[in-house]
Amino acid sequence: MKNYLLINDRLDKLKNEKLSTRKSHLTRLLEQCKEYLNQEAHEEHPPTSITYMGMAAANLSLAYLLTKQEHYLIEAKRWLLTGCRYDVWGYGFLVDVDLSASWLLFGYGLSYNWIGEYLTPEEKQEVLDKLILQGNKMFDYGEENRGNCWSTNYWQNHNWINYTGLLTTAYAIESEYDGAQQWIDVIKDNFEIVFKYMPEDGSNYEGTGYWRYAMNFLLTAADLIKENEGIDYFESAFLKNTFDYRLYQSAPNWEENINFSDVHDRRSSNSISAFYKIASEYNNGHAQWLGNLVKEKFLFREAYQSKIFPGIMPEAFLEYIWYDEEIKEEDPSTLPLTRYFPDLGLAVIRSSWERDAMHFSIKSSAPGGNIQWQKSWELDKEHDWNTRSLTHYHVDFNSFILMGHDSTLAMDEGFHRTSRAKVHNMITVDDTGCVGEKIWNEGTLEDPVLFDLNCKGIYNVWRDVPEEATAGVEDFISENGYTYYVAESNKLYYPEMALTRNARNVIYSEMGYLIMLDELKSKLEHNYTWRLHSEEYAKKIEGTNAYRMKNGKGALNIYPVFPEDLESYVEETVIREIMTPQRPDDVREILLKTLCVENKTKKKDVHFINVLQPESSFTDELLDVKEIKGDEFIGVEIKTGSKVETFIYSETKTIDYCGIKSDANWVSIIKDGDQLIKHAVYQGTHLELNGKEIYKSQSKGHSFVSA
């Protein structure tokens, strides 16, 4: 029996189940194939991406294998032969040697393997010759530019997609073309490095949109290499854990994403096929649950509103192949509400698993993630290479995204080639941020040459950032009703700013709000600006320093507490970007509506304390927020209903306020009347409350206690 790529020896099973366990998947596949019947396959290469053409051939080829209906074979040939008659594969950007070509090598390689025996000898030779020609173009480019292109950008989607497309074709034609073995050998070595150095926590520095764009290719590479070489990359920590990253970067409504880095929109992160493959490989009921949820409820909205091309609809053939009916669904309700991914310094805090839950994400790491930054510098020094392609990674260290009540409350701009600190929810210093932003003084991406270099991963904000310029998480703790996150980023600001500390502290005590403390220190005086971007304007609440932003069903109340001499205002920024050089008329434009809080007079050292309260826009349940200030400490008292939280921070670890005494860096006391509900002590040895010792330790540590 023939061994079909990705299907392997399961073709009879897939055929036998088309009217039983895979009935709905067959319907999905055939509906997708119907879309191709009257769609033009241009005789001349269209002035755009042609990634969809390989997927069309693969869908139609599988439909023919399952049904043996002649019209599917005729259509598969039409889509296969039309593309094979193009002089080149790709338009305007890295023609023949990048994504358009690799998507065709993937889809056409599968199609050739699946229906090659049903082609005429002339058709088969024509397809074979074209696959060899285009495969060698792709392979030769990768070899000739090793160290300075996608062939050694081990952490980037172009590496995985281009080499997986070529690998698929290599296995499809290896019995007919001796040169295919050389391709296979090089690609095997590539993926050995990829899976060795990908972050063990499963996170992806390019964001959830590129996760869905590339994940099917990583899973395909692992599948092909396991079946043909006996090497099991499904045992890699990255693949084992990557669904957790994707799950926790889902918005509470499950349709949308948390759009750190280059995520073109909030509906471009679901891949049913990837979810099914992960479910089947790891008996992951959560992945099965999400795959089914997207298929049954979100499929067409994802297809309609997503900006990632060719999108979710052409993945029908992979959904059919990778679905495993034996995996039992498991919803996420039993999972922890907090999760930390150390490579990106990414922390996630949810208030529940309900649709109207609060969802807060914050991240801080070395550029591109800690592992990539460390290993790429090692490889580059050893080989005189440039293995980092960080165009899709933003200036967003210590930045956060907040959602609640089915609304976006604090947003990320999502896709911006001209990346700057001021368009993220972070602190700017004298109106600027990352050391790499100086590159934009050289020119703009309106220059076609610079735009082309940017698309190649060369001309971007990270180009000249030195090895020592990193950010990172200093601590993450989540236990007994408290979650605490602190990250430091001063090394990623201009050295001439003379910053010595830029630390963001987030304290969540499960009381319905977040406390955010920012520590800024410098040898020079600066204006520090705390920024929060929203879809709608925040409006000042009369008679207070507080602001309220309403957006649909959700609202965010922002209570600036420190600095004492603060001033606040609202500004806006228009971001306009071309999505891809292959579709120059596809322009994305968004408007950031930004609340700014800053110190009125320039100072060396400034502390910000802001309280963020997400709530329904149909209620006006304001917190009673009061500042606390002593000679050696600052803090905030927050009253909601009958409960009061007292949060006190002391740089000198000297806290003495209203009966609260401690040598901690910070403490939190939550009371309901006279009853102590819970308390937290961070980096301290003792805590006294009204003369009563409630915590004592021999060493400075932490104690988070729920009474």
Helices and strands as residue ranges (DSSP letters): H 11-16, H 23-37, H 51-67, H 70-84, H 99-115, G 116-118, H 121-144, G 150-152, H 157-173, H 180-197, H 208-229, G 233-235, H 237-248, H 272-282, H 285-293, I 294-298, H 299-305, G 313-315, H 316-322, G 332-334, E 338-341, E 346-350, E 359-363, H 370-383, E 399-404, E 407-410, G 421-423, E 427-429, G 435-441, H 448-455, E 472-479, E 482-488, G 490-492, G 495-497, E 499-508, E 514-522, E 528-534, E 539-540, E 547-551, E 554-562, E 566-580, E 583-599, E 606-616, E 624-629, E 634-640, E 643-649, E 655-657, E 660-662, E 666-672, E 675-689, E 692-706
